[in-house]
Amino acid sequence: MNRRQFVKTGSAAASGLLLLKPSTAFGYSANSAVRLGLLGCGNRGTSVASSFSNSTSAQVVALADLFPDKLDAGRDHFNKLNAGLGRSAIDPKLTFHGPHAFEQLAASPDVDLIQISTPPFFHVQHLEAAVASGKHVYCEKPVGIDVKQARQALEIAKRVQPTQSVDVGFQCRNAPPFAAAAERIKAGALGKIAAVTGNYYAPASTEKTHPGASPDEYRLRNWLWDRALSGDILVEQNIHIIDLCNWLLAAHPLKATATGGRNVLTHYGNCWDNYQVHFTYPDDVHFSFASTQFGSYGGFDAGLHLFGSTGSAALPYSGAVQILGAQAWAWQNSTASSTGGTFAANGAFSDNLAFADRDKERTFIDSIVSGPKHNQIAAGVETALSCMLGRMAGYLQREVTWEDLLAHGETYDLGFSLDQFA
Ligand SMILES: NC(=O)c1ccc[n+]([C@@H]2O[C@H](COP(=O)([O-])OP(=O)(O)OC[C@H]3O[C@@H](n4cnc5c(N)ncnc54)[C@H](O)[C@@H]3O)[C@@H](O)[C@H]2O)c1
């Protein structure tokens, strides 16, 4: 993707509000219910679909999951939520489980919007079915865990119809303090940007046990610890910060070097627990990024700093969002937890991200109801590939260029079939 295409596709995600007609810029159409089918009734999926229900005209009418117990929990949750909102219970005919649940959901004529909240390994497969169905799609990040999936997603992006809206789950771009800072940064408030630093220091995830689970089922339920299923922490979790950098620089990294490893974690899995990545962007802009994902002693900190010739900007998840220098500015309502931030495994963060999901969802529903439609797949792929670049530099312990990454064509296999869960 060239820079112009990126700016075009990225801008929808970047600042959807700016693209909307003035009449819809600050609200959403409350009268036309968008019928939402949730694919993946887990932690994030439940949180986002609940937020859609509470913040927009979308109504959860269908559920799908690989596992019946997750489907049951989803049904209980959304039936209660719908009742509280004066809406109907979910029709049992619109609940699907098993390895073909995603196809059954896609085939349903009673669904307008498919929310894909399954583990990353399945996103592109599920995106393909959802886009082919002609429905609107909200797909969680990352759009692909390897280069093969990324290429496939770019082909799917070309098949999105003008009547469809497709969003990727980079809600940080819609956090009001970040959107306001971005507007100023993009207008040149920092002068010539020379360097960027970013970090994502998160606690370890917790093990999910299920009585009688086979080794394959255990992997699926603990997908976060598994490289093939998650893409590793850089691609699965740290992607939010790398996406902010790509967005603000309107570019992707040209090359990367990286260190890191699995130094502390002892539980099942093969994901690393720390990364230090040095990305080089066009115009010799350097982005130094560090992450950790281990420990249960509390503490969480994530954010981005940009340094330019006339000013610097801070975009932390928690704490002051501000610009220092010639065009000094501060978000008046920044809040900071005393610990530096509170981690939210379901992505529903507080402090500066408190309204990120809500505003992302409203902007998306606006695009469906009033237009213009979104197609964020290519921008989502660009950020996923940027993370894969850092991951490959780390695994290979050498500099990797964007061209090296694409030529390498790395792929990850699950190594088993989902048919056993039919
Ligand atoms: N944007 C954010 O801030 C954010 C935060 C957390 C998670 N996420 C993303 O959301 C997605 C889900 O994460 P989660 O924490 O909810 O995980 P989870 O394990 O809690 O939920 C995943 C659900 O998908 C189901 N599932 C697994 N394979 C499936 C398949 N092939 N077909 C249908 N259903 C399947 C599981 O049974 C489970 O119910 C991931 O892609 C993750 O990266 C995004």
The ligand as an SDF file (V2000), in Angstrom:
LIG
                    3D

 44 48  0  0  0  0  0  0  0  0999 V2000
   -9.4630   -4.1580   21.0390 N   0  0  0  0  0  0  0  0  0  0  0  0
   -9.1130   -4.5420   22.2580 C   0  0  0  0  0  0  0  0  0  0  0  0
   -8.7820   -3.7210   23.1080 O   0  0  0  0  0  0  0  0  0  0  0  0
   -9.1240   -5.9970   22.6140 C   0  0  0  0  0  0  0  0  0  0  0  0
   -9.0460   -6.3940   23.9620 C   0  0  0  0  0  0  0  0  0  0  0  0
   -9.0830   -7.7650   24.2480 C   0  0  0  0  0  0  0  0  0  0  0  0
   -9.1620   -8.7120   23.2130 C   0  0  0  0  0  0  0  0  0  0  0  0
   -9.2150   -8.2750   21.9320 N   0  0  0  0  0  0  0  0  0  0  0  0
   -9.3170   -9.2360   20.7970 C   0  0  0  0  0  0  0  0  0  0  0  0
  -10.5980   -9.8360   20.8510 O   0  0  0  0  0  0  0  0  0  0  0  0
  -10.5480  -11.1920   20.4180 C   0  0  0  0  0  0  0  0  0  0  0  0
  -11.1620  -12.0920   21.4670 C   0  0  0  0  0  0  0  0  0  0  0  0
  -10.4390  -11.9770   22.6660 O   0  0  0  0  0  0  0  0  0  0  0  0
  -11.0890  -12.4270   24.0610 P   0  0  0  0  0  0  0  0  0  0  0  0
  -10.2290  -11.9000   25.1250 O   0  0  0  0  0  0  0  0  0  0  0  0
  -12.5300  -12.1150   24.0800 O   0  0  0  0  0  0  0  0  0  0  0  0
  -10.8930  -14.0160   23.9950 O   0  0  0  0  0  0  0  0  0  0  0  0
  -11.8420  -15.1220   24.6760 P   0  0  0  0  0  0  0  0  0  0  0  0
  -11.0580  -16.3820   24.7020 O   0  0  0  0  0  0  0  0  0  0  0  0
  -12.3920  -14.5960   25.9500 O   0  0  0  0  0  0  0  0  0  0  0  0
  -13.0320  -15.2590   23.6260 O   0  0  0  0  0  0  0  0  0  0  0  0
  -12.8760  -15.8430   22.3660 C   0  0  0  0  0  0  0  0  0  0  0  0
  -14.1540  -16.6020   22.0590 C   0  0  0  0  0  0  0  0  0  0  0  0
  -14.0610  -17.1180   20.7290 O   0  0  0  0  0  0  0  0  0  0  0  0
  -14.5080  -18.4830   20.7580 C   0  0  0  0  0  0  0  0  0  0  0  0
  -13.8750  -19.1780   19.6430 N   0  0  0  0  0  0  0  0  0  0  0  0
  -12.6210  -19.6790   19.5640 C   0  0  0  0  0  0  0  0  0  0  0  0
  -12.3900  -20.1990   18.3460 N   0  0  0  0  0  0  0  0  0  0  0  0
  -13.5240  -20.0430   17.6380 C   0  0  0  0  0  0  0  0  0  0  0  0
  -13.9210  -20.3850   16.3260 C   0  0  0  0  0  0  0  0  0  0  0  0
  -13.0590  -20.9820   15.4680 N   0  0  0  0  0  0  0  0  0  0  0  0
  -15.1840  -20.1180   15.9450 N   0  0  0  0  0  0  0  0  0  0  0  0
  -16.0510  -19.5190   16.7800 C   0  0  0  0  0  0  0  0  0  0  0  0
  -15.7270  -19.1640   18.0460 N   0  0  0  0  0  0  0  0  0  0  0  0
  -14.4810  -19.4070   18.4590 C   0  0  0  0  0  0  0  0  0  0  0  0
  -14.1060  -18.9870   22.1060 C   0  0  0  0  0  0  0  0  0  0  0  0
  -14.8200  -20.1430   22.5130 O   0  0  0  0  0  0  0  0  0  0  0  0
  -14.3830  -17.7890   22.9900 C   0  0  0  0  0  0  0  0  0  0  0  0
  -15.7000  -17.7620   23.4830 O   0  0  0  0  0  0  0  0  0  0  0  0
   -9.0710  -11.4510   20.1270 C   0  0  0  0  0  0  0  0  0  0  0  0
   -8.8280  -11.2700   18.7660 O   0  0  0  0  0  0  0  0  0  0  0  0
   -8.3290  -10.3760   20.8910 C   0  0  0  0  0  0  0  0  0  0  0  0
   -7.1020  -10.0460   20.2760 O   0  0  0  0  0  0  0  0  0  0  0  0
   -9.2100   -6.9430   21.6100 C   0  0  0  0  0  0  0  0  0  0  0  0
  1  2  1  0
  2  3  2  0
  2  4  1  0
  4  5  1  0
  4 44  2  0
  5  6  2  0
  6  7  1  0
  7  8  2  0
  8  9  1  0
  8 44  1  0
  9 10  1  0
  9 42  1  0
 10 11  1  0
 11 12  1  0
 11 40  1  0
 12 13  1  0
 13 14  1  0
 14 15  2  0
 14 16  1  0
 14 17  1  0
 17 18  1  0
 18 19  2  0
 18 20  1  0
 18 21  1  0
 21 22  1  0
 22 23  1  0
 23 24  1  0
 23 38  1  0
 24 25  1  0
 25 26  1  0
 25 36  1  0
 26 27  1  0
 26 35  1  0
 27 28  2  0
 28 29  1  0
 29 30  1  0
 29 35  2  0
 30 31  1  0
 30 32  2  0
 32 33  1  0
 33 34  2  0
 34 35  1  0
 36 37  1  0
 36 38  1  0
 38 39  1  0
 40 41  1  0
 40 42  1  0
 42 43  1  0
M  CHG  2   8   1  16  -1
M  END
$$$$
